[in-house]
């Protein structure tokens, strides 16, 4: 059985959906004050979804950095501390990383380069983005779910792209 649209009615439905599809993007500028730091950006993401006018679709929240992650989890102080401790256990800041040896490293160096091999390794356990369904014009988060930008490196300004797609 082929997987294609065969009737005029089905083609019209598809054209109608495509014609109504919207995209909306905004860049959030997030300031971190330490590392690791879990910064709740749920309010800003919800505002972007509202501004988009999309009622049904999805929102992608994407970090433009290799040492700042995006994750969904619970905003509870003791849990946040547990997660900070977990990140330190899986890749300690004081560990031995070839990335931090500036006497041998020659690739992707900046004048303000700092030893941050731990932050890159911690990022492997996390991710650069989350995709959240939008239902009735709202991100469809669970009761305790919040969207976090997680600073893994050092205090600085970060850019988070929020892209909304839907109808």
Buried (B, 14 or more C-beta within 10 A) or exposed (E): EEEEEEEEEEEEEEEEEEEEEEEBEBEBEBEBEEBBBBBBBBEBBBEBBEEBEBBEBBBBBBBEBBBBBBBBBEBEEEEBEEBBEEBBEEBEBEEEBEBBEEEEBEEEEEEEEEBBBBBBBBBEEBEBBBEBEBEEBBBEBEEEBBBBBBBBBBEBEBBBBBBBBBB
